[in-house]
Amino acid sequence: MKKIKKKNDWAAYLYILPLLLLSFVLVYYCIIDTIFVSFTDWDGMTDEFGFVGLANYAKMIKDQTFWTAVLNNLIFFVGTVFVQAFLGFILAVLLKKKLPGSNIFKAIYFMPIAMATSIITAIFKIIMDPTNGSLNQFFRAIHLDGLAMSWLGDPNIALFSVILVNIFQWMGFSMITYYAGLMALPDDVYEAAKIDGAGFWRTAFSVTFPMVRGTTNVLIILGIVGSLKTFDLVKLLTGGGPGRATTVMNTYLYEKAFNDFNAGGAASIGVAILIIAMVMSFLQVKLGKED
């Protein structure tokens, strides 16, 4: 019996071997190579490079632009993940009521996820145009000219404008994830809450929300990784400007690699992104008490 069990164990490893090999080639090899490059002065173009030890990391730590990018990433994370999760939860609770037309609204809210980021950014650049944009025209039409501003050109609000676009794009993902979690909750809990006199909002935040804590933790972990991976949205909307107002770590990494031809410095930023993502995800798992 023991020999049979051992043979079955090896068979299980053989089944997942192709996926492990593919993951190593496409993911782990690239990570190892990036770590190796971060200890060199490679320019990313030639075959010549020299080992510089921790010099790239020392320059990165002293680089004020890098810390500006880290701060922007942190603001982006807080401003998107928690707002998206909150709005997604509220929408999921409302749609669970199966109101007339709820399926149509689910499709509408989920639609931006299926749209290419390039299309979304093109639309919002038109909407947020300071002169002819529909957003500023709306404020002027209702005599709130003070709210008409350069949404993507003002350093004080450009990052928050990018956050707004990201929320629009990904709020539907939070909604559909919460909605799937709500479908698995037992109805007798809601019946008990109704008997106790709990209203809609009390039931939502005192009964429903604690029961989908696992879903919330998953969304936060995905949000951590997603916010650190942010590149295309910022690059297409603002290019990291004005100034450094919307520069995030990935756009700064891009500048180092393709504008400054400093692949070693760019690799060190990539390693920093990986470490931050791992630490933040680990802390979230521990705080959420989820395996």
N, C-alpha and C positions, 0 to 999 in steps of 0.2 A: 504493500500500500504506500509506503514511504517513497519507493522508487517512482511509482506512478505520479505521486504528488509533485516530486521534483521535476519530472518530465513536463508536467503541465505548467509549472512555473516558468521553465525555460521557453515553452511554447508561447506563453504570454509575452515574454520579452521579444521574441521573434516577430510577433504581430506589430509591436510598436517600434521595432527597429527602423523601418523606412522613415517614419515620422521623426525619430531621433536624429537620423542622418541628415534629413532635410533641414531640421532645425539647426543642427550644428553648422551646416554649410551656409545657410541664409542668415542666421542670427548670431550664434555664439562665435563662429570664426570671425565675423565682422567686429564683434565686441572686442575679441582678443587683439585683432589687428589694430583697432582704434586705440586701445591701451598702449600697444607697442609704438604706434606713430606719435602718441603724446609725449614720448620721451626722446623725440628726435626734432631736428630742425628742417624736416622735409617741406618743400614748397608746394607739393601736390602736383607738380608738372614734370619734373625730371626724375631720374633714377638715383640721383645723388642725395645723400642725407648723412647726418652725423648725430651721434647720441649726445644729448645735452642734459640728461638726468632729469631733475625736477625743475629745470629753468622755466619751462612753459607754465608749470603750475605756480611758480613764484611770481611770474609776470601777471598771470591771471588774477591772483589774489590781490595784487597791488593795482590792478586795472579798475578805475572808477566806473568805466562803462559797463564792465562785467557786473558789478554790484547794482548798477542802475537796472540792468536787464533782469537780475535776480529779483529785485524789488517789484519790477513791472510784472514778472511772472507770478509773484505772490499775490499782487493785487488782482491780476487776471484770474487766478485760481479762486480766490475768495469771492470775487464779483460774479463769477460764472457758475461755479459748481453749486454753491448753496442756494443761489437764486433760482437756478434751473431745477434743482431738486425740489424746492418749495413750490414753485409754479407747477412742476410736473405732478407733484403729489396732489395739489388742489384740483387740477384738471382731471386726474385719474379718479379721485373721489366723486367728482361731479358726474363724470361719464359713467361711473359704476351705477348711478341711479337710473341708467337706461332712459334718459329723457328723449323726447322726439328729436330725431336727427342726430343722435349721439354718434352713430357710425360715420356720418359725413364729417362731423367735427373731428373725430379721431383721425380720419384721413387728411384733413386740412392741417391739423397740428403736426402730423408726422411727415407731411410732404417736404418741408425744407431739408430733412435728412437725406432724402433721395436726390436733392438738387446738388449740382457741382458747386464747390466753394467759389469758383470763378464767376459763376452766374449770380450767386447771392451777393458777392462783393460788387459786381458791376451794377446790380440793382440799387444797392444801398449807397454807392457813390453818387448815383443820380439823385436819390431821395435826399441825401445829406449835402448836396451841393449848396454852398452858402448863398449863391445868387438866384438860381432858378430851381433849386430843390423843392420838392413838394412839402417837405417838413417845415422849412422856413416860410414858404408861401402860406401854409396853413396858419402858422403863428401870426403872420402879418394880417391875414384875413380876419382873425378874431381879435385884432388889435392888441396882441401880445408881442410887439416887436422886440422887446427886451429878451425874449426867449429865442429869437432867431439869431443863430451864431454859426461860426465856422466849425462844424462838428468834427471834422477830420483834420482841420488846419490849426486849431487852437491847442497848444501844448497842455493846457489845463484840463481839457475834456476829451482829447483825442482817444486816450486809452479807454475811457468809459464808453465812448462811441463804439469802439471795437468790441468791448464786452457786451454791449447791447446787441450787436450783430451776431455774436457767438451764441447768446442766449436764444435769439430767434431761431438759429439753425439747429440747436441741440436740445431745446426744451422738450420737443416731441419724443426724444429718446427717453428722457426721464419719465415722461408721462406714460409711455407704453410699457416701460419696465415696472413702474409702480402698479399700473393697471393689471399686468400679469400676476403680480404678487397679491393684489386685492382679490383676484378671482379665486385664490386658494384659501382665503380666510373663511372660517365657518360662520354661517348665518345666525346661529344661536347666540353668539356673542353680541351681535347687534340687537337681537330681540331682548336680551337681558339689559342692555344699555337703554333701550327704549322704555322698558318697564321702569327702570330707575329714574326716568325723566330726563335723560341726557339729550340735548338738542343736537343739531347737525354739526356745529363747530366743536362742541364738547366731545361728541363721539369721534370726530375726525382726528383730533389731536390727543385725546386721552385714551382712546380705544384702538383706533386704526393705526395711527402712526407708530406706537410702540410695537405693534405686531408685525410691522414691515421694517424693523430695524436692520435686518440682514440686507434687504434691498437698498436701504440708505447707505450702508457701509460699502456695498458693491459700487454704487454710483459715485461715492466719494473717492474710492480707490481709482476707478476709471477716470474720474475728473482730475485727480492728481497727475496721472500719466498723460491724459489728454492735454491738460494745460501746459505741461512741460514740453509736449510735442508740437505745440502751436507754432506754425510757421506760415502756411499759405494764406490764412486769413489776414494776418498782419502785413505780410509782404504785398498782397494785392490791394489792401485798403490804404495803407499809409507808407509802406516801405520801411517802417521802423521810426518814421518821423512824426511830427515835425521835431527837428533836433533829435533827441533820444527819448521822446515822450512815450513812444510805443515800442521801443526796442525790447525784444525778449531774447532769451538765451539762444534760441535757434536762429533768429535773424542775425544775431551778433556772430554766431558760429559761421553762418553763410558768408558774412562780410570777411571774416578772418580767412576763410578757405578760398573764396573766389575773387575778392577785391584786393586783399593784402597778400594773397598767395602764401599764406602761413598755415599749412595743413597741420603742422605740429601743434600750434596754438589752438586751432579749431578742434583738434582731437581732444585736447585737454578740457575744453569746454564741454565736449560731448561726454567725456568721462564724468565730469561734474554733474551734468544733467542725469546721468544714469545713477550716480550715488544718491543724489537728492531724491529721485523717484523711488529708489529702494528704501531709503530711510523713512520717507513720508508714508509710503505704503505700509511698511512694517509697523510704524506707530499707529496708523489708523486701524490695522488689524488687531493690534493689542488693545487699543482703547475701545474698539467695538466688541472685543471679546469673541471674535469669530475665528474659527479654525481656518 
